[in-house]
């Protein structure tokens, strides 16, 4: 990602926080990090996925049930800056997501770590408490790698989006 793309993502993340606050939308962030940093990271992950797989990105500010449509599947992109971070989603009913994707933002790149079907993660045995209430969580080793078939030959390579400079690393 270019410096400009990263700054654009951060700006949209900040605007999403502003929109949510202005409209009384509850904070559902599960992290010790501030909401702004989490929204910035989230947009960077969404953008990296969209850029890697040439999928239209939804840059709207309003909350939406999923981040993009990929291969006729509704995808929710989850992003962390923790190298060993887990794919985490809320325990609230969310039947409008087919696939979850985990991205890890590092100082010089965004790694698309893996993915899972909603039915893979949203199981009783995956409920855990990471210190902020109960969530569903999968470790990176439990995720499907992008080399595994999603009925799309574009997933046959390991996905990374390089070229972010250290000055633009989130946090």
DSSP file (Angstrom, degrees, kcal/mol; ACC not computed):
  #  RESIDUE AA STRUCTURE BP1 BP2  ACC     N-H-->O    O-->H-N    N-H-->O    O-->H-N    TCO  KAPPA ALPHA  PHI   PSI    X-CA   Y-CA   Z-CA
    1    1 A X              0   0    0      0, 0.0   164,-0.1     0, 0.0     2,-0.1   0.000 360.0 360.0 360.0 145.2    0.0    0.0    0.0
    2    2 A X     >  -     0   0    0    162,-0.1     4,-2.2     1,-0.1     5,-0.2  -0.400 360.0-109.2 -82.7 164.5    1.2    3.5   -0.7
    3    3 A X  H  > S+     0   0    0      1,-0.2     4,-2.4     2,-0.2     5,-0.2   0.896 121.4  52.6 -58.1 -40.2    1.6    6.2    1.9
    4    4 A X  H  > S+     0   0    0      1,-0.2     4,-2.4     2,-0.2    -1,-0.2   0.904 107.6  50.5 -63.9 -42.3   -1.4    8.0    0.4
    5    5 A X  H  > S+     0   0    0      2,-0.2     4,-2.4     1,-0.2    -1,-0.2   0.904 111.0  49.2 -62.8 -40.9   -3.6    4.8    0.6
    6    6 A X  H  X S+     0   0    0     -4,-2.2     4,-2.5     2,-0.2    -2,-0.2   0.927 111.7  48.0 -65.3 -44.6   -2.7    4.4    4.2
    7    7 A X  H  X S+     0   0    0     -4,-2.4     4,-2.4     1,-0.2    -2,-0.2   0.888 110.7  52.2 -63.2 -38.4   -3.5    8.0    5.1
    8    8 A X  H  X S+     0   0    0     -4,-2.4     4,-2.4     2,-0.2    -2,-0.2   0.928 110.2  48.5 -61.6 -45.4   -6.8    7.7    3.2
    9    9 A X  H  X S+     0   0    0     -4,-2.4     4,-2.5     1,-0.2    -2,-0.2   0.916 111.2  49.7 -61.6 -44.0   -7.7    4.5    5.2
   10   10 A X  H  X S+     0   0    0     -4,-2.5     4,-2.5     2,-0.2    -1,-0.2   0.916 110.1  51.3 -61.5 -42.6   -6.8    6.3    8.5
   11   11 A X  H  X S+     0   0    0     -4,-2.4     4,-2.4     1,-0.2    -2,-0.2   0.932 110.7  47.4 -60.8 -46.4   -8.9    9.3    7.5
   12   12 A X  H  X S+     0   0    0     -4,-2.4     4,-2.2     1,-0.2    -1,-0.2   0.906 110.4  53.4 -63.4 -40.4  -11.9    7.1    6.8
   13   13 A X  H  X S+     0   0    0     -4,-2.5     4,-1.7     1,-0.2    -1,-0.2   0.922 110.1  46.9 -59.0 -44.9  -11.4    5.2   10.0
   14   14 A X  H  X S+     0   0    0     -4,-2.5     4,-2.3     1,-0.2    -1,-0.2   0.891 111.1  52.2 -64.0 -39.2  -11.5    8.5   12.0
   15   15 A X  H  X S+     0   0    0     -4,-2.4     4,-2.8     1,-0.2    -1,-0.2   0.851 105.4  55.2 -66.7 -33.9  -14.6    9.6   10.1
   16   16 A X  H  X S+     0   0    0     -4,-2.2     4,-2.6     2,-0.2    -1,-0.2   0.904 108.4  48.2 -64.9 -40.3  -16.4    6.3   11.0
   17   17 A X  H  X S+     0   0    0     -4,-1.7     4,-2.7     2,-0.2     5,-0.2   0.939 112.7  48.5 -63.3 -46.6  -15.7    7.0   14.7
   18   18 A X  H  X S+     0   0    0     -4,-2.3     4,-2.6     1,-0.2    -2,-0.2   0.920 112.5  48.7 -59.0 -45.5  -17.0   10.6   14.3
   19   19 A X  H  X S+     0   0    0     -4,-2.8     4,-1.6     2,-0.2    -1,-0.2   0.931 111.6  49.0 -60.8 -46.8  -20.1    9.4   12.4
   20   20 A X  H  <>S+     0   0    0     -4,-2.6     5,-2.8     1,-0.2     4,-0.3   0.922 113.5  46.3 -60.6 -45.3  -20.8    6.7   15.1
   21   21 A X  H ><5S+     0   0    0     -4,-2.7     3,-1.2     1,-0.2    -1,-0.2   0.925 111.8  50.8 -63.2 -44.4  -20.4    9.2   17.9
   22   22 A X  H 3<5S+     0   0    0     -4,-2.6    -1,-0.2     1,-0.3    -2,-0.2   0.771 115.6  42.9 -65.3 -25.9  -22.6   11.8   16.2
   23   23 A X  T 3<5S-     0   0    0     -4,-1.6    -1,-0.3    -5,-0.2    -2,-0.2   0.255 112.1-113.7-107.2  11.6  -25.3    9.3   15.6
   24   24 A X  T < 5 +     0   0    0     -3,-1.2     2,-0.5    -4,-0.3    -3,-0.2   0.790  55.5 164.1  66.3  28.7  -25.3    7.6   19.0
   25   25 A X      < -     0   0    0     -5,-2.8    -1,-0.2    -6,-0.2    -2,-0.1  -0.692  39.1-114.7 -85.1 128.0  -24.1    4.2   17.6
   26   26 A X        -     0   0    0     -2,-0.5     2,-0.5     1,-0.1    -1,-0.1  -0.204  23.5-113.5 -63.9 147.7  -22.7    2.0   20.4
   27   27 A X        +     0   0    0      1,-0.1    -1,-0.1     2,-0.0     8,-0.0  -0.723  34.8 172.8 -81.3 123.4  -19.1    1.0   20.5
   28   28 A X        +     0   0    0     -2,-0.5    -1,-0.1     2,-0.0     2,-0.1   0.178  29.2 137.0-114.9  15.0  -18.6   -2.8   19.8
   29   29 A X        -     0   0    0      1,-0.1     2,-0.7     2,-0.0     6,-0.1  -0.408  41.8-155.9 -66.7 134.7  -14.8   -2.7   19.7
   30   30 A X        +     0   0    0     -2,-0.1     2,-0.3    58,-0.1    -1,-0.1  -0.783  55.1  87.9-112.8  84.4  -13.2   -5.6   21.5
   31   31 A X  S    S-     0   0    0     -2,-0.7     7,-0.0     2,-0.1     4,-0.0  -0.976  76.0-123.3-171.0 156.4   -9.7   -4.3   22.3
   32   32 A X  S    S+     0   0    0     -2,-0.3     3,-0.1     2,-0.1    -1,-0.1   0.691  89.7  92.6 -78.5 -19.9   -7.6   -2.3   24.7
   33   33 A X  S    S-     0   0    0      1,-0.1    -2,-0.1    -3,-0.1    -4,-0.0  -0.313  91.3 -92.8 -69.8 157.4   -6.7    0.0   21.9
   34   34 A X     >  -     0   0    0      1,-0.1     4,-2.1     4,-0.0     5,-0.2  -0.265  32.2-112.7 -66.9 158.2   -8.8    3.1   21.3
   35   35 A X  H  > S+     0   0    0      1,-0.2     4,-2.7     2,-0.2     5,-0.2   0.874 115.1  55.8 -60.8 -38.6  -11.7    3.0   18.9
   36   36 A X  H  > S+     0   0    0      1,-0.2     4,-2.6     2,-0.2    -1,-0.2   0.947 108.4  46.3 -62.4 -48.2  -10.0    5.4   16.5
   37   37 A X  H  > S+     0   0    0      1,-0.2     4,-2.5     2,-0.2    -1,-0.2   0.895 113.3  50.7 -61.0 -39.2   -6.9    3.2   16.2
   38   38 A X  H  X S+     0   0    0     -4,-2.1     4,-2.5     2,-0.2    -1,-0.2   0.906 110.9  47.2 -66.8 -40.5   -9.1    0.1   15.7
   39   39 A X  H  X S+     0   0    0     -4,-2.7     4,-2.3     2,-0.2    -2,-0.2   0.891 111.7  51.4 -68.1 -37.9  -11.2    1.8   13.0
   40   40 A X  H  X S+     0   0    0     -4,-2.6     4,-2.0    -5,-0.2    -2,-0.2   0.950 112.5  45.8 -61.5 -48.1   -8.1    2.9   11.2
   41   41 A X  H  X S+     0   0    0     -4,-2.5     4,-2.5     1,-0.2    -2,-0.2   0.913 110.7  54.8 -58.7 -43.6   -6.7   -0.6   11.3
   42   42 A X  H  X S+     0   0    0     -4,-2.5     4,-2.5     1,-0.2    -1,-0.2   0.908 108.3  46.5 -59.3 -44.9  -10.0   -2.0   10.2
   43   43 A X  H  X S+     0   0    0     -4,-2.3     4,-2.8     2,-0.2    -1,-0.2   0.883 110.0  54.3 -67.5 -36.7  -10.1    0.2    7.1
   44   44 A X  H  X S+     0   0    0     -4,-2.0     4,-2.6     2,-0.2    -2,-0.2   0.931 111.0  46.2 -60.8 -44.4   -6.5   -0.7    6.3
   45   45 A X  H  X S+     0   0    0     -4,-2.5     4,-2.4     2,-0.2    -2,-0.2   0.918 113.1  48.9 -63.2 -44.3   -7.4   -4.4    6.4
   46   46 A X  H  X S+     0   0    0     -4,-2.5     4,-2.5     1,-0.2    -2,-0.2   0.918 113.5  47.0 -60.9 -43.9  -10.5   -3.9    4.3
   47   47 A X  H  X S+     0   0    0     -4,-2.8     4,-3.0     2,-0.2     5,-0.2   0.918 110.8  51.4 -65.7 -43.6   -8.6   -1.9    1.7
   48   48 A X  H  X S+     0   0    0     -4,-2.6     4,-2.5    -5,-0.2    -2,-0.2   0.917 112.6  46.1 -61.0 -43.7   -5.7   -4.4    1.6
   49   49 A X  H  X S+     0   0    0     -4,-2.4     4,-2.4     2,-0.2    -2,-0.2   0.948 114.7  47.3 -62.8 -48.0   -8.2   -7.3    1.0
   50   50 A X  H  X>S+     0   0    0     -4,-2.5     5,-2.3     1,-0.2     4,-0.6   0.894 114.7  46.4 -61.5 -41.1  -10.1   -5.3   -1.6
   51   51 A X  H  <5S+     0   0    0     -4,-3.0     3,-0.5     3,-0.2    -1,-0.2   0.909 112.3  50.3 -68.7 -42.1   -6.9   -4.3   -3.4
   52   52 A X  H  <5S+     0   0    0     -4,-2.5    -2,-0.2    -5,-0.2    -1,-0.2   0.903 122.4  30.8 -63.3 -42.2   -5.5   -7.8   -3.3
   53   53 A X  H  <5S-     0   0    0     -4,-2.4    -1,-0.2    -5,-0.2    -2,-0.2   0.273 106.6-118.8-105.1  10.9   -8.5   -9.5   -4.8
   54   54 A X  T  <5 +     0   0    0     -4,-0.6     2,-0.4    -3,-0.5    -3,-0.2   0.925  61.3 150.7  54.0  50.8   -9.8   -6.6   -6.9
   55   55 A X      < -     0   0    0     -5,-2.3    -1,-0.2    -6,-0.2     2,-0.1  -0.893  54.0-101.4-113.5 142.2  -13.0   -6.3   -5.0
   56   56 A X        -     0   0    0     -2,-0.4     2,-0.4    13,-0.2    13,-0.3  -0.418  37.2-139.9 -62.9 132.7  -15.0   -3.0   -4.6
   57   57 A X        -     0   0    0     -2,-0.1     2,-0.9    11,-0.1    11,-0.1  -0.764   6.5-132.4 -95.9 141.7  -14.4   -1.6   -1.1
   58   58 A X        +     0   0    0      9,-0.8   -12,-0.0    -2,-0.4   -11,-0.0  -0.836  25.9 176.7 -93.4 106.9  -17.3    0.0    0.8
   59   59 A X        +     0   0    0     -2,-0.9    -1,-0.1     2,-0.0   -16,-0.0   0.234  33.4 131.0 -95.5  13.7  -15.9    3.4    2.0
   60   60 A X        -     0   0    0      1,-0.1     4,-0.1     2,-0.1   -44,-0.1  -0.236  56.3-139.8 -65.9 157.7  -19.2    4.4    3.6
   61   61 A X  S    S+     0   0    0      2,-0.1   -41,-0.1   -46,-0.1    -1,-0.1   0.739  72.7  95.2 -89.5 -25.9  -19.2    5.7    7.2
   62   62 A X  S    S-     0   0    0      1,-0.1    -2,-0.1   -43,-0.1   -46,-0.1  -0.338  87.5-100.4 -68.2 144.9  -22.4    4.0    8.3
   63   63 A X        -     0   0    0    -47,-0.1     2,-0.3     2,-0.0    -1,-0.1  -0.378  45.9-174.1 -60.5 144.4  -22.1    0.7   10.1
   64   64 A X        -     0   0    0     -4,-0.1     3,-0.0    -3,-0.1    -1,-0.0  -0.964  34.9-117.0-141.1 156.0  -22.9   -2.2    7.8
   65   65 A X  S    S+     0   0    0     -2,-0.3     2,-0.3     1,-0.0    31,-0.1   0.750  95.1  12.8 -70.9 -23.2  -23.3   -5.9    8.4
   66   66 A X        -     0   0    0      1,-0.1    10,-0.2    10,-0.1     3,-0.1  -0.951  65.7-130.2-148.4 166.0  -20.3   -6.9    6.2
   67   67 A X  S    S-     0   0    0      8,-2.6    -9,-0.8    -2,-0.3     2,-0.3   0.817  77.5 -17.5 -92.5 -33.6  -17.3   -5.2    4.5
   68   68 A X  E     -A   75   0A   0      7,-1.6     7,-3.1   -11,-0.1     2,-0.5  -0.983  57.4-109.4-162.5 168.3  -17.5   -6.5    0.9
   69   69 A X  E     +A   74   0A   0    -13,-0.3     2,-0.4    -2,-0.3     5,-0.2  -0.949  34.1 179.2-107.2 125.7  -18.9   -9.1   -1.4
   70   70 A X  E >  S-A   73   0A   0      3,-2.9     3,-1.4    -2,-0.5    -2,-0.0  -0.979  70.3 -17.6-130.2 120.0  -16.3  -11.6   -2.7
   71   71 A X  T 3  S-     0   0    0     -2,-0.4    -1,-0.1     1,-0.3     3,-0.1   0.898 128.0 -53.1  54.3  43.8  -17.2  -14.4   -5.1
   72   72 A X  T 3  S+     0   0    0      1,-0.2     2,-0.4    -3,-0.0    -1,-0.3   0.671 116.6 115.7  65.3  20.1  -20.9  -14.0   -4.1
   73   73 A X  E <   -A   70   0A   0     -3,-1.4    -3,-2.9    25,-0.0     2,-0.6  -0.957  68.8-123.7-120.8 139.8  -20.0  -14.3   -0.4
   74   74 A X  E     -A   69   0A   0     -2,-0.4    24,-2.3    -5,-0.2    25,-2.3  -0.705  33.9-160.0 -82.5 121.6  -20.5  -11.6    2.3
   75   75 A X  E     -Ab  68  99A   0     -7,-3.1    -8,-2.6    -2,-0.6    -7,-1.6  -0.859  17.3-162.7-111.8 136.7  -17.1  -11.0    3.9
   76   76 A X  E     - b   0 100A   0     23,-2.5    25,-2.1    -2,-0.4     2,-0.6  -0.975  17.8-149.7-113.9 115.7  -16.3   -9.4    7.2
   77   77 A X  E     - b   0 101A   0     -2,-0.5     2,-0.4    23,-0.2    25,-0.2  -0.768  10.4-164.7 -91.9 121.6  -12.6   -8.3    7.4
   78   78 A X  E     - b   0 102A   0     23,-3.6    25,-2.8    -2,-0.6     2,-0.4  -0.887   8.7-167.9-107.4 136.6  -11.1   -8.4   10.9
   79   79 A X  E     + b   0 103A   0     -2,-0.4     2,-0.3    23,-0.2    25,-0.2  -0.958  12.5 169.3-132.6 142.6   -7.8   -6.7   11.5
   80   80 A X  E     - b   0 104A   0     23,-2.0    25,-2.8    -2,-0.4     7,-0.0  -0.946  32.5-144.6-140.6 162.0   -5.2   -6.6   14.2
   81   81 A X  S    S+     0   0    0     -2,-0.3     2,-0.6    23,-0.2    23,-0.1   0.297  73.8 104.3-106.7   6.6   -1.7   -5.2   14.7
   82   82 A X    >   -     0   0    0      1,-0.1     3,-2.3     4,-0.1    -2,-0.1  -0.793  68.3-144.4 -88.8 121.4   -0.7   -8.2   16.9
   83   83 A X  T 3  S+     0   0    0     -2,-0.6    -1,-0.1     1,-0.3    23,-0.0   0.837 103.1  35.0 -55.8 -36.3    1.4  -10.6   14.9
   84   84 A X  T 3  S+     0   0    0     -3,-0.1    -1,-0.3    55,-0.0    56,-0.3   0.137  92.0 146.8-103.6  20.3   -0.1  -13.6   16.7
   85   85 A X    <   -     0   0    0     -3,-2.3     2,-0.2     1,-0.1    55,-0.2  -0.117  42.1-126.7 -59.2 152.0   -3.6  -12.0   16.9
   86   86 A X        -     0   0    0     53,-0.1     2,-0.7    54,-0.1    53,-0.2  -0.572  21.3-106.2 -95.5 159.8   -6.7  -14.1   16.7
   87   87 A X  E     -F  138   0B   0     51,-2.6    51,-2.2    -2,-0.2     2,-0.4  -0.809  49.9-175.7 -82.3 119.9   -9.7  -13.8   14.4
   88   88 A X  E     +F  137   0B   0     -2,-0.7     2,-0.3    49,-0.2    49,-0.2  -0.951  14.2 170.4-125.6 137.1  -12.3  -12.4   16.8
   89   89 A X  E     -F  136   0B   0     47,-2.2    47,-2.9    -2,-0.4    11,-0.0  -0.980  36.8 -95.6-142.2 158.1  -16.0  -11.7   16.2
   90   90 A X  E     -F  135   0B   0     -2,-0.3    45,-0.2    45,-0.2     4,-0.1  -0.179  21.7-128.7 -69.6 160.9  -18.9  -10.8   18.5
   91   91 A X  S    S+     0   0    0     43,-0.5    -1,-0.1     2,-0.1     3,-0.1   0.410  73.4 116.2 -88.9   0.9  -21.3  -13.3   19.9
   92   92 A X  S    S-     0   0    0      1,-0.1     2,-0.1     2,-0.0    -2,-0.0  -0.378  85.6 -86.5 -65.5 149.1  -24.2  -11.1   18.8
   93   93 A X        +     0   0    0      1,-0.1    -1,-0.1     2,-0.1     2,-0.1  -0.373  56.4 166.3 -57.5 129.2  -26.4  -12.8   16.2
   94   94 A X    >   +     0   0    0     -3,-0.1     3,-0.7    -2,-0.1    -1,-0.1  -0.569  11.9 156.4-149.6  77.1  -24.9  -12.1   12.8
   95   95 A X  T 3   +     0   0    0      1,-0.2    -1,-0.1    -2,-0.1    -2,-0.1   0.397  63.3  79.5 -83.8   3.7  -26.4  -14.3   10.1
   96   96 A X  T 3  S+     0   0    0    -31,-0.1     2,-0.4    -3,-0.0    -1,-0.2   0.184  77.0  79.7-101.4  18.4  -25.4  -11.8    7.4
   97   97 A X    <   +     0   0    0     -3,-0.7   -22,-0.2     1,-0.1     3,-0.1  -0.991  45.1 176.9-124.0 132.4  -21.7  -12.8    7.1
   98   98 A X  S    S+     0   0    0    -24,-2.3    20,-2.5    -2,-0.4     2,-0.4   0.784  71.1  25.2 -97.0 -36.4  -20.6  -15.8    5.1
   99   99 A X  E     -bC  75 117A   0    -25,-2.3   -23,-2.5    18,-0.3     2,-0.4  -0.989  59.7-155.9-136.7 137.9  -16.8  -15.5    5.5
  100  100 A X  E     -bC  76 116A   0     16,-2.8    16,-2.3    -2,-0.4     2,-0.4  -0.921  13.7-163.3-109.2 141.3  -14.5  -13.9    8.1
  101  101 A X  E     -bC  77 115A   0    -25,-2.1   -23,-3.6    -2,-0.4     2,-0.5  -0.969   8.2-145.5-124.3 138.4  -10.9  -12.8    7.0
  102  102 A X  E     -bC  78 114A   0     12,-2.7    11,-1.7    -2,-0.4    12,-1.1  -0.923  16.6-176.6-107.5 126.5   -8.0  -12.0    9.4
  103  103 A X  E     -bC  79 112A   0    -25,-2.8   -23,-2.0    -2,-0.5     2,-0.5  -0.936  11.8-155.6-115.8 142.5   -5.5   -9.3    8.4
  104  104 A X  E     -bC  80 111A   0      7,-2.6     7,-3.0    -2,-0.4     2,-0.6  -0.983   9.5-150.0-118.0 121.6   -2.4   -8.4   10.4
  105  105 A X  E     + C   0 110A   0    -25,-2.8     5,-0.2    -2,-0.5     2,-0.2  -0.813  22.0 178.3 -92.1 120.9   -1.0   -4.9    9.9
  106  106 A X        -     0   0    0      3,-3.1    64,-0.3    -2,-0.6   -24,-0.1  -0.534  46.0 -90.9-110.5-178.8    2.7   -4.7   10.4
  107  107 A X  S    S+     0   0    0      1,-0.2    61,-0.2    -2,-0.2    62,-0.1   0.789 122.6  19.7 -65.6 -26.7    5.2   -1.9   10.1
  108  108 A X  S    S+     0   0    0      1,-0.2    56,-1.1    60,-0.1    55,-0.6   0.408 127.3  13.9-126.0   1.4    5.9   -2.6    6.4
  109  109 A X  E     - D   0 162A   0     53,-0.2    -3,-3.1    54,-0.2     2,-0.5  -0.990  60.5-119.2-164.1 168.2    3.0   -4.6    5.1
  110  110 A X  E     -CD 105 161A   0     51,-1.5    51,-2.2    -2,-0.3     2,-0.5  -0.989  29.6-155.0-116.6 123.8   -0.5   -6.0    5.6
  111  111 A X  E     -CD 104 160A   0     -7,-3.0    -7,-2.6    -2,-0.5     2,-1.1  -0.871  11.7-147.1-103.2 126.8   -0.7   -9.8    5.7
  112  112 A X  E     -C  103   0A   0     47,-1.7    47,-0.4    -2,-0.5    34,-0.3  -0.797  25.2-177.3 -87.6  99.4   -3.9  -11.5    4.8
  113  113 A X  E     -     0   0A   0    -11,-1.7    33,-0.3    -2,-1.1     2,-0.3   0.910  43.7 -59.3 -73.0 -47.6   -3.4  -14.4    7.3
  114  114 A X  E     -C  102   0A   0    -12,-1.1   -12,-2.7    31,-0.2     2,-0.3  -0.977  42.7-126.6 179.5-175.0   -6.4  -16.6    6.6
  115  115 A X  E     -CE 101 144A   0     29,-2.4    29,-3.0    -2,-0.3     2,-0.3  -0.939  10.5-165.9-149.8 166.3  -10.2  -17.0    6.5
  116  116 A X  E     -C  100   0A   0    -16,-2.3   -16,-2.8    -2,-0.3     2,-0.1  -0.986  30.0-104.2-152.9 156.8  -13.0  -19.1    7.8
  117  117 A X  E >>  -C   99   0A   0     -2,-0.3     4,-1.2   -18,-0.2     3,-1.2  -0.483  38.1-113.2 -73.1 153.8  -16.7  -19.6    7.1
  118  118 A X  H 3> S+     0   0    0    -20,-2.5     4,-2.6     1,-0.3     3,-0.3   0.878 119.5  56.3 -54.6 -39.7  -19.1  -18.1    9.6
  119  119 A X  H 34 S+     0   0    0    -21,-0.3    -1,-0.3     1,-0.2   -20,-0.1   0.730 100.3  60.4 -68.8 -21.0  -20.1  -21.6   10.7
  120  120 A X  H <4 S+     0   0    0     -3,-1.2    -1,-0.2     1,-0.1    -2,-0.2   0.888 117.7  26.6 -70.3 -39.8  -16.4  -22.4   11.5
  121  121 A X  H  < S+     0   0    0     -4,-1.2     2,-2.2    -3,-0.3    16,-0.2   0.817 104.5  75.0 -95.3 -33.8  -16.1  -19.7   14.1
  122  122 A X  S  < S+     0   0    0     -4,-2.6     2,-0.3    -5,-0.2    -1,-0.2  -0.349  72.0 118.7 -85.4  61.3  -19.6  -19.2   15.4
  123  123 A X  S >  S-     0   0    0     -2,-2.2     3,-2.1    -3,-0.2     4,-0.2  -0.922  75.1-116.2-125.0 149.9  -19.6  -22.4   17.5
  124  124 A X  G >  S+     0   0    0     -2,-0.3     3,-1.6     1,-0.3    -1,-0.1   0.850 113.3  59.7 -52.8 -39.4  -20.0  -22.8   21.2
  125  125 A X  G 3  S+     0   0    0      1,-0.3    -1,-0.3    11,-0.0    -3,-0.1   0.631  99.8  58.3 -69.7 -11.3  -16.5  -24.3   21.6
  126  126 A X  G <  S+     0   0    0     -3,-2.1    11,-2.0    -5,-0.2     2,-0.4   0.357  77.3 114.1 -98.5   5.3  -15.0  -21.1   20.1
  127  127 A X  E <   +G  136   0B   0     -3,-1.6     2,-0.3    -4,-0.2     9,-0.2  -0.629  39.0 153.0 -78.4 131.7  -16.4  -18.8   22.8
  128  128 A X  E     -G  135   0B   0      7,-2.8     7,-2.8    -2,-0.4     2,-0.5  -0.936  42.7-122.9-148.2 167.9  -13.8  -17.2   24.9
  129  129 A X  E     -G  134   0B   0     -2,-0.3     5,-0.2     5,-0.2    -2,-0.0  -0.968  18.1-177.7-120.1 115.1  -13.2  -14.1   27.0
  130  130 A X  S    S-     0   0    0      3,-0.8     4,-0.1    -2,-0.5    -1,-0.1   0.189  70.7 -78.2 -95.4  15.5  -10.1  -12.1   26.0
  131  131 A X  S    S+     0   0    0      2,-0.1     3,-0.1  -100,-0.0  -100,-0.1   0.401 124.6  71.9 106.3  -0.6  -10.7   -9.6   28.8
  132  132 A X  S    S-     0   0    0      1,-0.6     2,-0.1  -102,-0.1  -101,-0.1   0.074 111.4 -71.1-132.4  22.9  -13.5   -7.6   27.3
  133  133 A X  S    S-     0   0    0      2,-0.1    -3,-0.8  -103,-0.0    -1,-0.6  -0.345  76.7 -37.6 105.6 169.1  -16.4  -10.0   27.4
  134  134 A X  E     + G   0 129B   0     -5,-0.2   -43,-0.5    -2,-0.1     2,-0.3  -0.413  63.5 160.4 -71.5 138.5  -17.3  -13.1   25.5
  135  135 A X  E     -FG  90 128B   0     -7,-2.8    -7,-2.8   -45,-0.2     2,-0.4  -0.933  43.4-105.1-143.7 164.2  -16.4  -13.4   21.9
  136  136 A X  E     +FG  89 127B   0    -47,-2.9   -47,-2.2    -2,-0.3     2,-0.3  -0.805  47.0 178.3 -87.5 140.1  -15.9  -16.1   19.3
  137  137 A X  E     -F   88   0B   0    -11,-2.0     2,-0.4    -2,-0.4   -49,-0.2  -0.996  20.2-172.3-149.0 141.0  -12.2  -16.5   18.5
  138  138 A X  E     -F   87   0B   0    -51,-2.2   -51,-2.6    -2,-0.3     2,-0.1  -0.992  25.3-126.5-127.5 139.2  -10.0  -18.7   16.3
  139  139 A X    >   -     0   0    0     -2,-0.4     3,-1.4   -53,-0.2     4,-0.4  -0.383  33.0-105.6 -75.0 163.3   -6.2  -18.8   16.4
  140  140 A X  G >  S+     0   0    0      1,-0.3     3,-1.2   -56,-0.3    -1,-0.1   0.834 120.2  60.5 -60.3 -32.8   -4.3  -18.3   13.2
  141  141 A X  G 3  S+     0   0    0      1,-0.2    -1,-0.3   -27,-0.0    -3,-0.0   0.716 100.7  55.9 -69.3 -18.3   -3.5  -22.0   13.0
  142  142 A X  G <  S+     0   0    0     -3,-1.4    -1,-0.2     2,-0.1    -2,-0.2   0.546  91.3  95.2 -88.0  -7.8   -7.2  -22.7   12.9
  143  143 A X  S <  S-     0   0    0     -3,-1.2     2,-0.3    -4,-0.4   -27,-0.2  -0.485  80.8-112.3 -84.9 153.3   -7.9  -20.5    9.8
  144  144 A X  B     -E  115   0A   0    -29,-3.0   -29,-2.4    -2,-0.2     2,-0.2  -0.649  34.9-125.1 -77.5 138.1   -8.0  -21.7    6.3
  145  145 A X    >   -     0   0    0     -2,-0.3     3,-2.3   -31,-0.2   -31,-0.2  -0.486  21.5-110.9 -82.0 157.8   -5.1  -20.3    4.3
  146  146 A X  T 3  S+     0   0    0    -33,-0.3    11,-0.3     1,-0.3     4,-0.1   0.621 114.6  70.4 -68.0 -10.1   -5.7  -18.4    1.1
  147  147 A X  T 3  S+     0   0    0      9,-0.2    -1,-0.3     2,-0.1     2,-0.3   0.661  81.2  93.2 -76.6 -14.8   -4.3  -21.3   -0.9
  148  148 A X  S <  S-     0   0    0     -3,-2.3    -4,-0.0     1,-0.1     2,-0.0  -0.588  93.7 -91.2 -81.0 142.9   -7.4  -23.3    0.1
  149  149 A X        +     0   0    0     -2,-0.3    -1,-0.1     1,-0.1    -2,-0.1  -0.237  44.6 166.1 -62.0 128.6  -10.1  -23.1   -2.5
  150  150 A X  S    S-     0   0    0      2,-0.4    -1,-0.1    -4,-0.1     3,-0.1  -0.123  74.9 -92.8-119.7  28.6  -12.8  -20.5   -2.2
  151  151 A X  S    S+     0   0    0      1,-0.1     2,-0.3     2,-0.0    -2,-0.1   0.846 103.2 102.6  60.1  36.5  -13.9  -21.4   -5.8
  152  152 A X    >   -     0   0    0      1,-0.1     3,-2.0     0, 0.0    -2,-0.4  -0.916  65.3-149.4-150.3 119.7  -11.6  -18.7   -7.1
  153  153 A X  G >  S+     0   0    0     -2,-0.3     3,-1.7     1,-0.3    -1,-0.1   0.709  93.0  75.4 -64.0 -18.9   -8.2  -19.2   -8.6
  154  154 A X  G >  S+     0   0    0      1,-0.3     3,-0.6     2,-0.1    -1,-0.3   0.704  86.5  63.9 -65.9 -16.6   -7.0  -15.8   -7.3
  155  155 A X  G <  S+     0   0    0     -3,-2.0    -1,-0.3     1,-0.2    -2,-0.2   0.311  74.4  94.1 -87.5  10.1   -6.8  -17.5   -3.8
  156  156 A X  G <  S+     0   0    0     -3,-1.7     2,-0.3     2,-0.1    -1,-0.2   0.328  78.8  62.3 -86.7   9.6   -4.1  -19.8   -5.0
  157  157 A X  S <  S-     0   0    0     -3,-0.6     2,-0.4   -11,-0.3   -11,-0.0  -0.933  93.8-100.6-128.7 156.6   -1.3  -17.5   -3.7
  158  158 A X        -     0   0    0     -2,-0.3     2,-0.5   -11,-0.1   -45,-0.1  -0.632  45.1-133.2 -73.2 129.2   -0.3  -16.2   -0.3
  159  159 A X        +     0   0    0    -47,-0.4   -47,-1.7    -2,-0.4     2,-0.3  -0.753  37.6 153.6 -95.9 125.1   -1.7  -12.7   -0.2
  160  160 A X  E     -D  111   0A   0     -2,-0.5     2,-0.6   -49,-0.2   -49,-0.2  -0.987  31.1-151.0-142.0 148.8    0.4   -9.7    1.1
  161  161 A X  E     -D  110   0A   0    -51,-2.2   -51,-1.5    -2,-0.3     3,-0.3  -0.884  29.6-175.7-119.8  96.8    0.2   -6.0    0.4
  162  162 A X  E     +D  109   0A   0     -2,-0.6   -53,-0.2   -53,-0.2    -2,-0.0  -0.102  44.8  68.6 -83.3-177.4    3.7   -4.6    0.7
  163  163 A X        +     0   0    0    -55,-0.6     2,-0.4     1,-0.3   -54,-0.2   0.429  52.4 139.0  91.4   6.3    5.2   -1.1    0.5
  164  164 A X        -     0   0    0    -56,-1.1    -1,-0.3    -3,-0.3     2,-0.1  -0.658  49.5-130.5 -75.6 134.6    3.8    0.6    3.6
  165  165 A X    >   -     0   0    0     -2,-0.4     3,-1.4  -164,-0.1     4,-0.3  -0.452  16.8-113.1 -84.0 160.1    6.6    2.7    5.2
  166  166 A X  G >  S+     0   0    0      1,-0.3     3,-1.3     2,-0.2    -1,-0.1   0.832 115.6  63.4 -60.6 -32.0    7.5    2.6    8.9
  167  167 A X  G 3  S+     0   0    0      1,-0.3    -1,-0.3     3,-0.0    -3,-0.0   0.760 106.1  45.0 -64.7 -23.6    6.2    6.2    9.2
  168  168 A X  G <  S+     0   0    0     -3,-1.4    -1,-0.3   -61,-0.2    -2,-0.2   0.345  80.1 125.2-104.1   6.8    2.7    5.0    8.3
  169  169 A X  S <  S-     0   0    0     -3,-1.3     2,-0.4    -4,-0.3   -62,-0.1  -0.441  70.9-110.5 -63.5 137.9    2.6    1.9   10.4
  170  170 A X              0   0    0    -64,-0.3    -1,-0.1     1,-0.3    -2,-0.1  -0.601 360.0 360.0 -75.3 126.2   -0.5    2.0   12.6
  171  171 A X              0   0    0     -2,-0.4    -1,-0.3   -64,-0.0    -2,-0.1   0.405 360.0 360.0  65.1 360.0    0.5    2.5   16.3
